[in-house]
Amino acid sequence: MSQDRVVAKLQALVRIATVSDRDPAQVDRAAFDDLLAELERQFPLLHDRLELTRVATHGLLFHWSGRAQERPVVLMGHLDVVPVDDTAPWRHPAFGGDIVDGELWGRGTLDDKGCVVGICEAVERLLEQDFTPAQDVWLSFGCDEEVSGGAARMAVEELERRGVRPWFVLDEGGAVAHGAFPGVKPPVAVIGVTEKGVTSLLLTAQGRGGHASTPARNGPTARIARAINRLEKAPFPSSLPAPTRELMTRLAPHAPVALRPLMGNAERLAPLLTRALVAAGPESAAMTRTTLAATTLSGSPALNVIASRATAGLNLRILVGDSVDGVIAHVRKTIRDKTIDIEVVEANEPSPLSPYDGDEAFDLLAATIAADFPDAVVSPYVMMAATDSRFFTGICERVYRFAPFRMSKAQREAIHSYDERIGVDDFVAGVDWYQHLIEGLDHRTEPA
Ligand SMILES: [Zn+2]
């Protein structure tokens, strides 16, 4: 019964197309209004008993008073979704919320309405039992995670204003990932302990331009092309960040026999393992270093005109250990061309590393995962994508990224793509997990 109830709630939310957009004029505000109204209908006790602060246009920050305030916890999710490409071959409608063969289909099921409903339902159930958490619990739901994270930033400001220093923050990110590592049978429950910093640069070369019949050497377009080539030939140095070494070590006993000695000695054999990961392909190479991709390009607008200005956009994902200043210096040095101007379009440092070795908060997450997903190997890891939780690193030392859902490789690949869907049973298990986590806060504060 209660299982059907929570599944119907997620279906209803998926059917409301809350697509965010960098341009506020393109956002369907009525959809976001509908979503908030639906949430209020679905979770009456939560809305009645928790204090709500609205942030940005449709962001929500709930405060649930606990028996103590020393170690407040923030549980996060986001209400917006990425757009749906109309030409993508969805097998079931992107905003249909259909259940087919035990899976609930639609944009936002995994990213990230599943987390939002999971957190809210766990709280609602506990309120039905007149449960009071051992510590203050805050729920922070952004409305623009996929474009700017402005709402999360404002939630952080609000917490700062109130003098709240969270004990830990939990946002989306990792999952109980099935089939994540070739040859490793058990699922891996990965908890993100840092995320790469997204930084974008614009390279601009200027020149005389002119008629295409009388080209001069080294025009703006050629210089931009040379710069891109030089960057491609000089990748950032690779290394194995500590959480990746930890992940390898924990996976080793489950890996194919031939790989066990290498992975099991990740600390000692880090250079060798790093080379192996770089060689294994772009995905695993990205785990070992800052990456750079030339994305947007512009030159002459006409076939018979030489560009007087050419540009290249560079998208960088900075690995923990590197910095924005460091990568800009690398780009400048590598392109070896003083005539090219480098403009910083957006700059985000990698998130600081949250503790995981012998840390009480991390151990609470790990123990709750181990209890609910006994088949999974739990490990910290470095997240490649960005989440709203990065804004919380300014007020909290422990920022963890984990969604308590089993996800197959195909499901993970569907995020931001097509055929996004979540297993119904997996979703229900995730709701229970959030409840167990909140109940588990209790234990931790009981006198020893
Ligand atoms: Zn997300």
Residues whose N, C-alpha, C, O or C-beta is under 5 A from the ligand:
A	BS01	ZN	D111 D112 E172
